[in-house]
Amino acid sequence: MITALFFILTFLAIGAMAWSGLQLLQPKENPLDDRLGELMAARRQTEGRGSRRRFGGGFLNNFLYVLELVPGFDSVLEESEGLLKQAGFRNREALAWYAMFNLAFLIALLAGSWAVQEESKPLLPKILGLAPAVLLGWLLPKQILYRLMKRYKNKLQTALPDTVDLLGIVLGTGLALDQAMSRVCEEMQFIYPELSAEFYTVVMQVKAGQDRSKAFQQLVRRTGIEDIKSLAAMIIQSERFGTSLSQALKVYADALRMRRRLRGEKAVGEAGIKMVLATVVFILPVVFIITLVPAMLTMLNNLRGGIGASAR
């Protein structure tokens, strides 16, 4: 049982490394977001470390403060915080709980890998045997976070056409933009709660005195979706030049529906290609075993001295 568990952990580690390698080889989808991230990182470097957390303020804040003292961990926490925001986790405790879960998962894997190894094994091979646990404990939580971020973005993209269409209809009744967005948030909070929460955040920021263009720019940075970036640019330009926004939103909603349909057709087209690999790896070997092995055993049984022949 212990040997089987060790091999399972090793297989999972190899699979995680292979998946990470495939993700690294894939082209980047949003180079603009990467450029914005580089500019923000450069600005934080020029500002210095004044934004570092201070000791005090609760257990979770002190835990993050201790992690930031480790060299190199401040950039890791910063990257994880950005990914958590794009996945929809924007409360202050999310980063601390994620870092705590990541560390606990890594320690548990290290303890399990150390326990399944033989006690008589030399120290150096036992330490090398911990490498799969380290890789799996480091890569698996981040891959889960990437999946959560991708699912959150898909929810926002799915809700965007209907929400934009409703926003255009409400604007056509004569309401102002802030009032129309508040009304849309009230109507969509039970159908599309994710996008409704994002729009409500923008409305609250504008009511608090922040410039509308900056509020929409922060919305684009939080979500990282190109369609929302285009929507924000359209609203800002319409407000600046005084053009009709309701008609533009109706046209843009039709374009978003077209894109959503094209994404669905693309997913259907890729499903057949993905099924080919699963068929070749998992189904065809079983079919060959079921169809060929009985015939081979029967043929060998009929041969003199073959497998299964009766002894005389």
Helices and strands as residue ranges (DSSP letters): H 2-25, H 31-47, H 59-69, H 73-86, H 93-116, H 123-128, H 131-172, H 177-188, H 193-207, H 212-223, H 226-241, H 245-278, I 279-283, H 284-302
